[in-house]
């Protein structure tokens, strides 16, 4: 974006230079016209004076030569300004072409950026949906594990109760067996 701004400033500077050059060229053209008018005036005056014999020939020639030299210098300056003006126009055309290409690039980048944002939003929405599904799945698994653990703990408690009851019953049977077998044992020992 900074390069586009710089090109915009360069383009404005070139336009100002072109405008200034055009104005200078117009002033030069007006000056050349004035000088040409002066030359014509001097020529006319020279011819009038020559006819009336009031003007010396050498002085008129010097003034005419000065005016012609001045006219030639102004024409050369005008030619230089025209060349500068032509270069500035070429630079302006190149800058306008560069601005056009940059504008196209900016438009393409903006389009790509918008597409990327839309794709990102779509992916984010998919991710949220997947997260909700996984969250529900994990919550379901957690509940199932909790129920299973509760059943294991309950089973363990029942098993311990059954084990304890079985041990009591076994002890009771051993005790009854011992009571029954003790008298038999003593009876067999005595015989």
Secondary structure, 3 states (H helix, E strand, C coil): CHHHHHHHHHHHHHHHHHHHHHHHHHHHHHHHHHHHHHHHHHHHHHHHHHHHCCCCHHHHHHHHHHHHHHHHHHHHHHHHHHHHHHHHHHHHHHHHHHHHHHHHHHHHHHHHHHHHHHHHHHHHHHHHHHHHHHHHHHHHHHHHHHHHHHHHHHHHHHHHHHHHHHHHHHHHHHHHHHHHHHHHHHHHHHC
